[in-house]
Amino acid sequence: MRIGIVCPYSFDIPGGVQFHVRDLAEILRARGHTVSVLAPADESTTLPDYVVSAGRAVPVSYNGSVARLNFGLMTNAKVTAWLDRGRFDLVHIHEPITPSIGALALWAADCPIVATFHTSNLRSRAMQVSYPFFRASLEKILGRIAVSEDARRTVTTHFGGDAVVIPNGVYVDRFASAQLRPQWQGQPGRPTIAFLGRMGEPRKGMPVLAAALPRVLAQVPGLRLLVAGPGNADEVRASMTPEVASATEFLGSVDDADKATLLRSVDVYVAPNTGGESFGIILIEAMSAGAAVLASDIPAFVRVLDGGAAGATFANEDSDDLAQALIRLLGDDTERARAAAAGRARAEVFDWSVVADEITLVYETVLEGAAAARTMPGQGVLGRLRRSGKGMP
């Protein structure tokens, strides 16, 4: 297949959606498909050879965080040119109604379209307002994928219809076989825990974790917190108590290899996120690496952890409960080993070898439906679009 994939978020500062798009493109290419990815990116950003830049993005507040998006007339021309050059059998758009290149591709594409919805936001005012503008274009989507039940409910609530749930994928073996780094490993009496994420985003939960740690340090004085991710470390350090600040090491942004090594090396990965998460790819990565996972009990995380069987949870935004759960986990080697082993087994469900098969099945089903519509021009969505002049030639 010739597949075009559209990522709305900039590759300059990659996050979960960008990593998902990158990994999907690579496994599809490894299976013999021709794949091109269109994404916002600055001229100075080094991109894989299969990624085409749609131009520089601008920071926009979206879904409780700051996303780097790209929109406008010049961008629209680049999207159209990419579609014309690609002559794709199918276009796969991620977050098709985000005000970025995904929406532009949805309007412009005249081949079968699959869309993946990543966002979980049942009360989104932006989605409620934007739906009338996108309603006709959304009919062009022949296959809908949601990365979680929470994302699926967002789709059904705001746009009607339904979506098949296919989770984000992880290369489990890459994390399971990562190198250990002695300076990040815990030692008797000096365990290590990790936090990964944008430190300046309140929904990532750093304030909740920092508030819990004085109580934890009183019981486990040798504890070390390793923090990886973008953000102003000086501001975060200044917000901590002196004892927490002295127990914290800020690593800055890390590449894929160092992220895997960090997760492979620490005793516990803590995910104190307070909301706005539809899945939890970092939990799967930590589980794949063999770290015991302690996460807030937001619905997306509880589902990833199989109701808590594949890790431990604490009450969302409750720093006291986080402290109690972390003290228990650090103080019980047997339970920590059980959680790590259960997490590692659970992670296999999300391996790219499984996820790619499910996504490819959606592609094949959509293309078969499109072929059938061509033989029966008056039937189905494509038939209606063709009569209106918007469908396939």
C-alpha positions in Angstrom: 0.0 0.0 0.0 1.0 3.6 -0.5 0.1 5.2 2.8 0.1 8.9 3.8 0.2 9.6 7.5 -0.6 13.1 8.9 0.6 14.1 12.3 -0.8 17.5 13.6 1.8 18.1 16.2 5.3 19.4 15.6 8.3 17.1 15.5 10.4 19.8 17.0 9.4 18.8 20.5 8.0 15.3 20.1 5.4 13.8 22.4 3.2 10.8 22.5 1.3 11.3 19.3 4.5 12.1 17.4 6.2 8.9 18.7 3.2 6.9 17.8 3.2 8.2 14.2 6.9 7.6 13.9 6.8 4.0 15.2 3.7 3.2 13.0 5.5 4.6 9.9 8.6 2.5 10.6 6.8 -0.8 11.2 4.7 -0.3 8.1 7.8 0.4 6.1 9.5 -2.6 7.5 6.5 -4.7 6.3 7.0 -3.4 2.7 4.5 -0.5 2.5 5.4 2.8 1.0 4.9 5.4 3.7 5.2 9.2 3.9 4.5 11.3 7.0 3.5 14.9 6.9 4.1 16.9 10.1 5.0 20.4 11.2 8.7 20.9 11.8 11.2 23.7 12.0 13.8 24.0 9.2 16.5 23.1 11.8 14.8 19.9 12.9 16.5 16.7 11.7 13.7 14.5 10.3 13.6 10.8 9.1 13.7 10.6 5.4 10.0 9.5 5.3 8.8 12.7 7.1 7.9 15.8 5.0 7.8 19.1 6.8 4.7 21.1 6.6 6.5 24.2 7.9 7.1 25.8 11.3 4.5 25.3 14.0 3.3 27.8 16.6 2.5 27.0 20.3 -1.3 26.8 21.0 -3.1 25.9 24.2 -4.9 22.7 23.4 -6.3 19.8 25.5 -4.9 21.1 28.8 -1.3 21.6 27.5 0.6 23.6 24.9 0.7 21.9 21.5 2.8 23.1 18.5 0.4 23.3 15.5 0.4 24.5 11.9 -2.4 26.1 10.0 -3.0 28.7 7.3 -3.0 29.3 3.5 0.7 28.5 3.0 0.3 25.3 5.0 -2.7 24.3 3.1 -0.7 24.6 -0.2 2.0 22.3 1.3 -0.7 19.8 2.4 -2.2 19.8 -1.1 1.2 19.4 -2.8 2.0 16.5 -0.5 -1.2 14.7 -1.3 -0.7 15.3 -5.1 2.8 13.9 -5.0 2.0 11.0 -2.8 -0.9 9.5 -4.9 -1.8 7.5 -1.8 -4.0 4.5 -1.6 -5.1 5.7 1.8 -4.4 8.6 4.1 -4.3 8.1 7.9 -4.9 11.3 9.8 -4.2 11.6 13.5 -6.5 14.0 15.4 -8.4 15.1 12.3 -10.2 18.1 13.9 -7.2 19.6 15.7 -6.6 23.1 14.1 -3.5 21.9 12.3 -2.6 20.0 9.1 -4.8 17.1 10.0 -7.9 19.2 9.4 -6.5 20.6 6.2 -5.7 17.1 4.9 -9.2 15.9 5.8 -10.7 18.7 3.7 -8.3 18.2 0.8 -7.8 14.4 0.5 -9.8 12.6 -2.2 -8.7 9.0 -1.3 -10.0 6.8 1.5 -9.3 8.2 4.9 -8.7 6.5 8.3 -8.5 8.7 11.4 -7.1 8.1 14.8 -8.4 10.0 17.8 -6.0 10.3 20.7 -7.7 13.0 22.9 -9.9 12.3 25.9 -12.0 15.3 26.8 -15.7 14.7 27.2 -16.3 18.4 28.2 -14.3 20.0 25.4 -16.0 23.3 24.5 -13.6 23.6 21.5 -14.9 20.3 20.1 -18.5 21.3 20.6 -18.0 24.6 18.8 -15.9 23.1 16.0 -18.2 20.1 15.1 -20.5 22.1 12.8 -17.5 23.2 10.7 -16.2 19.6 10.4 -19.4 17.6 10.1 -19.3 17.2 6.4 -15.6 16.4 6.3 -15.9 13.8 9.0 -18.2 11.8 6.7 -15.1 11.3 4.5 -13.5 9.2 7.3 -14.2 5.5 6.5 -12.3 4.0 9.4 -12.2 5.5 12.9 -9.6 4.4 15.5 -9.5 5.5 19.1 -6.5 4.8 21.2 -8.5 4.0 24.3 -12.0 3.7 25.6 -11.8 7.3 26.9 -10.9 8.5 23.5 -13.7 6.5 22.0 -16.2 8.0 24.3 -14.9 11.5 23.3 -15.6 10.6 19.7 -19.1 9.2 20.3 -20.0 12.1 22.6 -18.9 15.0 20.3 -19.1 13.5 16.8 -21.6 10.6 16.9 -20.8 7.2 15.4 -18.3 4.9 16.9 -14.6 3.9 16.6 -12.6 0.7 17.0 -10.2 0.8 20.0 -6.6 0.1 19.0 -4.1 1.2 21.7 -0.8 2.9 21.1 2.0 0.6 20.4 5.4 0.0 22.1 8.4 -1.9 20.9 8.5 -4.0 24.1 11.8 -5.7 23.5 13.6 -2.4 23.0 12.8 -1.4 26.6 13.2 -4.9 28.0 16.7 -5.2 26.6 17.8 -1.6 27.4 21.2 -1.1 29.1 21.3 -0.6 32.8 23.0 2.6 34.1 24.6 2.1 37.5 24.2 5.8 38.5 20.4 5.4 37.9 20.0 2.1 39.6 18.7 1.8 43.2 21.0 0.4 45.9 20.1 -1.1 49.3 18.7 1.8 51.3 18.9 4.1 48.3 16.1 3.2 45.9 15.5 5.3 42.7 12.2 6.4 41.3 11.6 8.2 38.0 9.2 10.9 36.6 9.1 11.6 32.8 7.1 14.5 31.3 6.9 18.2 30.8 7.6 19.6 34.2 5.8 22.8 33.7 2.4 21.3 32.8 0.4 20.9 36.0 -1.6 18.0 34.6 1.6 15.9 34.5 1.4 16.0 38.3 4.9 17.1 39.4 3.4 19.3 42.2 1.5 16.3 43.5 4.6 14.1 43.5 6.8 16.9 45.1 4.2 17.3 47.9 4.2 13.6 48.6 8.0 13.2 48.9 8.7 14.8 52.3 6.6 12.1 53.9 8.3 9.4 51.8 11.8 10.7 52.6 10.9 10.5 56.3 10.5 6.8 55.9 13.0 6.2 53.1 15.7 8.9 53.6 18.0 7.5 50.9 15.3 7.8 48.1 16.4 9.5 44.9 14.0 11.0 42.3 15.2 11.2 38.7 13.3 13.7 36.6 13.5 13.6 32.8 11.7 15.9 30.4 11.6 19.5 29.2 10.9 22.4 31.5 12.6 24.9 33.8 14.4 22.8 36.4 15.3 25.8 38.5 11.6 26.8 38.9 10.6 23.3 39.8 13.5 23.0 42.3 12.5 26.3 43.9 9.0 25.0 44.5 10.3 21.9 46.4 11.2 21.7 50.0 15.0 21.6 50.6 15.0 17.9 51.4 13.1 17.0 48.3 15.2 19.3 46.1 18.4 17.7 47.4 17.0 14.2 46.7 16.1 15.2 43.1 18.3 15.0 40.0 17.1 16.7 36.8 18.2 15.0 33.7 16.6 17.3 31.1 15.2 16.0 27.9 16.4 12.5 27.1 16.5 10.6 23.8 14.8 7.2 23.2 17.8 5.2 24.3 18.3 7.1 27.5 14.6 7.0 28.3 14.6 3.2 27.9 17.8 3.0 30.1 16.2 5.2 32.8 13.1 3.1 33.0 15.1 -0.1 32.9 17.3 1.1 35.8 14.9 2.6 38.4 13.0 0.7 41.0 9.6 2.4 40.5 8.2 4.7 37.8 5.7 7.2 39.2 3.0 8.7 37.0 1.1 11.4 39.0 -0.8 12.8 36.0 -4.0 14.5 37.1 -6.0 14.2 33.9 -6.2 14.8 30.2 -4.7 11.5 29.3 -6.6 9.1 27.0 -4.1 6.3 27.2 -0.7 6.2 29.0 2.1 5.2 26.7 4.8 6.0 29.2 3.2 3.4 31.6 3.6 0.7 28.9 7.2 1.7 28.3 8.0 1.5 32.0 6.3 -1.8 32.3 8.2 -3.1 29.2 11.4 -2.1 30.9 10.6 -3.9 34.0 10.0 -1.0 36.4 7.2 -1.3 38.9 4.6 1.3 38.1 2.7 3.5 40.5 0.1 5.7 38.8 -2.8 8.0 39.7 -6.1 6.3 39.4 -7.4 8.2 36.4 -9.5 5.9 34.2 -7.0 5.7 31.3 -4.2 4.6 33.6 -6.3 2.1 35.5 -7.2 0.4 32.2 -3.6 0.2 31.1 -2.7 -1.3 34.5 -5.5 -3.9 34.1 -7.4 -2.5 37.0 -4.3 -2.3 39.2 -3.2 -5.9 38.6 -0.2 -4.8 36.6 1.0 -2.1 38.9 -0.2 0.1 41.8 -2.5 3.1 41.9 -3.2 6.0 44.3 -6.1 8.5 44.5 -5.7 11.2 41.9 -4.3 14.5 43.1 -3.9 13.0 46.7 -0.3 13.5 47.7 -0.9 11.7 51.0 -2.2 8.6 49.3 0.7 8.7 46.8 3.1 8.8 49.7 1.5 5.9 51.4 1.5 3.8 48.2 5.1 4.6 47.4 6.3 3.8 50.9 4.5 0.4 50.7 6.0 -0.4 47.3 9.5 0.6 48.2 9.3 -1.3 51.5 8.1 -4.6 50.1 10.6 -6.2 47.7 8.2 -9.1 47.0 5.3 -6.9 46.0 7.5 -4.6 43.9 8.9 -7.7 42.0 5.3 -9.0 41.5 4.1 -5.6 40.1 7.1 -5.5 37.8 6.6 -9.0 36.5 2.8 -8.4 36.0 3.5 -5.2 34.2 6.0 -6.8 31.9 3.5 -9.5 30.9 0.7 -6.9 30.5 2.9 -4.9 28.2 3.0 -7.6 25.5 -0.6 -6.8 24.6 0.6 -3.4 23.4 3.6 -4.6 21.4 3.8 -3.1 17.9 3.6 -6.6 16.4 0.1 -6.8 17.7 -1.0 -3.2 17.2 0.3 -3.0 13.6 -1.7 -6.0 12.7 -4.9 -4.4 14.0 -4.3 -1.1 12.2 -3.4 -2.9 9.0 -6.7 -4.8 9.2 -8.6 -1.4 9.4 -6.7 -0.2 6.3 -7.6 -3.4 4.4 -11.3 -3.2 5.4 -11.5 0.5 4.4 -9.9 -0.2 1.0 -12.2 -3.1 0.4 -15.1 -0.9 1.2 -13.8 1.8 -1.1 -13.4 -0.7 -3.9 -17.0 -1.9 -3.4 -18.3 1.7 -3.5 -16.6 2.2 -6.8 -18.5 -0.6 -8.3 -21.7 0.7 -6.8 -21.4 4.4 -7.1 -24.7 5.3 -5.4 -23.9 3.4 -2.2 -22.2 4.3 1.0 -20.2 7.4 2.1 -17.9 7.4 -0.9 -20.8 7.3 -3.3 -22.5 10.3 -1.6 -19.2 12.2 -1.6 -18.6 11.4 -5.3 -22.0 12.8 -6.2 -21.2 16.0 -4.3 -17.8 16.3 -6.1 -15.7 15.5 -3.0 -15.0 11.9 -3.4 -12.5 9.7 -5.2 -12.2 10.1 -9.0 
